[in-house]
Amino acid sequence: MLNAVSDSLLSLFYPQNCHICKNSVENRANGVACEACWKNTHIFSDKDVICGKCCAFLPESKHTTEAYCRQCDEHVYDSVRAVGVYELALAASIVHLKTTPFAVEKLRFLLNKAFLASPFLNTDLIVPVPLSSKRLLERGFNQAGLIAGSLSKYTGIALDEYSLVRTIHTPMHRAAMDKKAREMTVKNAFEVKRPKLMAGRNILLIDDILTSGSTASHCAKALKKSGASKVNVLTLARAA
């Protein structure tokens, strides 16, 4: 009741336009997107056919069970799950998250729900994909660390933000970059500073979006080199 009244007052005195359709955002829990745009965003469910390894959305597949795209066979991580497709409300929320160090209630709820529906419940340790020291200084925070911290708090699973580091400042991935270019920007870019903390553990790697999978794969390579038993990946969005 109080939240409803608060939302009404905020809409009246401090109106916020949806970053997608420009209509008013009715609920502050939804962040930068209105309810209609959230409803039009593809959030994954058990009815969707996704690649069992990289979580690529396979809308044309006739399989009713797990399928594989075969484009991720060489990737080192074990499995990926995501909240939904990188579009509309999810895309706008992720872009906003890169500049505002706060994950709104909607994102936290969807991430928690995706985790509970995933095969990752035996996770021992949550690890965010790190930023380079230069980009962390520029941005002031790591968005992957924010959502990893939120999930850790919800699940009670330990969080390690310091062992996996990015040793090379790589250029930001652009939408037009192909798979090979993305691969080259992150090759040998990650290192584990405290390998004893990774040995024999099931790691859940957290990031905001998975595009080609190169970043997650090279993070997994470093973690497994340090003795991690499994490295699974959970992201807010999966690029189409």
Helices and strands as residue ranges (DSSP letters): H 2-13, G 28-30, H 35-39, E 79-85, H 88-97, H 105-116, E 125-128, H 133-139, H 143-155, E 158-159, E 164-166, H 179-186, E 190-192, G 195-197, E 202-210, H 214-225, E 230-238
